[in-house]
């Protein structure tokens, strides 16, 4: 069979045709469907961990991977074996013509979850929502929008309103939609929910967290007055939003009959792992790896750095893809960066290190390096921030022997 097309091709017809020929593996398990510009992976990882802690056999499908493609598909936090991934990919490709790589991976996830007897899977949408391959799942238990930001505008539309309208299409009438939206979208969201019969819960409007604080171990905050704080091992104030959303997802699942007691949710949240997101490799001096690749994520990263390390500025190792808004990322990070070392990514989609160094040189001293290893040699011994791309985060984790 020919290799799957390495392109984005909006539409669900190919995946639905393949699922029909594969005997509808998606009918054998329940699902939570998670969309959003930033925070999808954190919410998905927290939710799956809580479900595991409650005794459910839980699948987790995320993208992209950091080091190995098998990271994307997990059952009870164990990655799919490479031999099984290859076997199921052959089945998926034989089921329909013209599948994209992401569509093949989504089909492999559905097949693996069915084959391994998963009770419920948490599925992270790859891009948008309406036409994402994960949205071929017919009736999720809960749908989630973790955030709305300026990313993939060529595909989703020029404004946050357009992007929101694409992402909300993962919801179904009668199925809870837990969401985090800019305040100006709240009125439209309520009108749409009333018109479609989708019950929505919006962070900041219908639920909120309070008494948040950052600790060396992660974030702590209160969801309900008078109850002990909820703790998550992810760093950065933005992770309180993600954890509050995940807790609300668990609440919605409980209302649909899923057994997830509070103690299991807390235990699961505490045990959750999500590498490459404000991952502290070393504390003295601090070395942090983060996959922030858009302005909103970079803003959250800068805030997390200041919260954790105060006024110290970092030597930045930076790379990004061509389709990312590198100037906006640079503006967001410039307040925590003392100097920058840029590098090429191992993909033709990467922006050149020379172009990125020229961009950063308008703000701080900047230079290029031919590889991550070379970049690390130039900054080690200083406070270091590694950011701009999940490709870069993966290269860094591989270099440090921290493969997920």
Buried (B, 14 or more C-beta within 10 A) or exposed (E): EEEBBEEBEEEBEBBBBBBEEBEEBBEBBBBBBBBBBBBBBBBBBBBBBBBBBBEBBBBBBBBBBBBBBBBBBBBBBEBBEEEBBEBBBEBBBEBBEEBBBBBBBBBBBBBBBBBBEBBBBBBBBBBBBBBBBBBBBEEBBBBBBBBBBBBBBEBBBEEBEEBBBBBBBBBBEEBBBBBBBEEEBBEBBEEBBEEBEBBBBBBBBEBBBEEBEBEEEBBBBBBEEEEEBBBBBBBBBBBBBBBBBBBBBBBBBBEEEBEBBBEBBBBBBBBBEBBBBBBBBEEEBBBBBBBBBBBBBBBBBBBBBBBBBEEBBBBBBBBBBEBBBBEBBBBBBBBBBBBBBBBBBEEEEBBBBEBBBEBBBEBBEBBBBEBBEEBBEBBEEBBBBBBBBBBBBBBBBBBBEBEB
